[in-house]
Every structure is written in structure tokens, then in C-alpha cells.
């Protein structure tokens, strides 16, 4: 279930996700250009093939590889999906520090988050959990670190044009060098403009599949700006860990970038 935050938080939080399951799960997760903060309130969850047990709350940065969140029993997760610059805004720490990592929230925001974990754990409804998180983030709002105007403008251009604009054109539009923009992106978003554009392009392609038969993969790839179908398949498999057809054949995705690993 996807829930929009209150208006005052929309510049920080893209949306909340509530993910619940009555039995064991293995969720496969891939990049969507947004970092996030996860709280779990039922059985413990682990990450990856090593089954590393995750803390009660953790933060993830920009993803490069697909990740697995695994539970052996009843599962309950609430995720605050942040705007691309959300980690930097909250912490002031260079966002590339968190790239492709899951990190305990207490290690980043301190022990104040212990009480937050307890509140989430002891809540009985999704509405209560979302309310607790919104209260927490509203209190944080006055101390957010400012985001560079170049970052905001570049993000707007990348998203508006579905990841298709050449980075050189964006640099010229913003009157900034390639090196300067890349440094700002790595610091405040956690990845390069080129990589983020590629992620936006892939997710735009997935949206097009909502209105086009899966059999027309080549047509959709072309419409989304790929040179050919093979290029799209290669790029998608690299970030999602499965082929587009295998991904699209599954009807029980929990979010666009989160689906059962047995797909």
C-alpha cells in the first residue's frame, strides 16, 4: 500500500509504503532513484545471501545492485521513500557514503530513533505508524540541510524528460561543468547524473508497459528512447536482476521496484 505524506513533507518524502505478509517472504528490490528508511514491526528480516539480520530500522542509499529482504515468518514493513536528495537533507552526510548500503538508522540519526522504533513496534494500525513517522519528520524539517539549486533544477529536467536528455545539454542549460554537476550529485544524491537518468528512463519504460502488451517489448523500448530491445533488456537486467519479461509476468509486485524473488 502506497500512501502520500502530508503536504508539508512532500519536498522530503516521496511516499510511504506499507508492506505486510502472513508468511515467509523474499523480496527482491532494485533501484528507483530514491533512498529510503525502513522500519519493521513483526518477525526479524535479513538481507542478502548471508542472511544478515537487520536492525529495527535502517536506511538505504541509492541502489546499484538488486537486494533481497528475507523473512522466515509474518512480515510488517513501513518504508519512508525519500526524495533523491533525502539522505543528504536529513543528515548533511555525503549521500555517496550510503550508496548500495543498508545502515542502521541509529548509526546515522542517533539513539533518538530507538524510541521511534518502539512506537512503530507498539502501534496497531498503518495509520498510526504513518502518523508517528510524519510527526518525527516534521520535527526534523526545520534542521534539514539545504539542497543546491543546481541539483533541484537538474532533477526537474531529468524527470520531466524521462531520463532522455544528454547530460552535456543539462550542463549547458545550468551553466555548470560536467565535473561540477557530478560532484554535486555524488554529494547530495549519491550517484551520477548519468546513472540517475538511466534509472528514470527504465522506470518510465515500466510505466509504458501498463498500457502496452508485454509482447510489444521492442515497441515500448523504442518509444522510451532505447536504441533497440537488446539495450533495454541489458540495462533492466543489470539493475533488477531478472529480465523484463520475467519481471512483467509477475502480478504480485509490492511496489514497482519490489517483488517476490521467486518471479
Buried (B, 14 or more C-beta within 10 A) or exposed (E): EEBEBEEEBEBBBBBBBBBBBEEEBEBBBBBBBBBBBBBBBBBBBBBEEEEEEBBBBBBBBBBBEBBBBBBBEBBBBBBBBBBBBBBBBBBEEBBBBBBBBBBBBBEBBEEEBEEBBEBBBEBEEBEEBBBBBBEBBBEBBEEBEEBBEBBBBBBEBBBEBBBBBEBEEBBEEBEBEBEEBBEBBBBBBBBBBBBBBBBBBBBBBBEBBEEEEEEBBBEBBBEBBBEEBEEBBEBBBBBBBBBBEBBBEEEEBBBEBBBBBEB
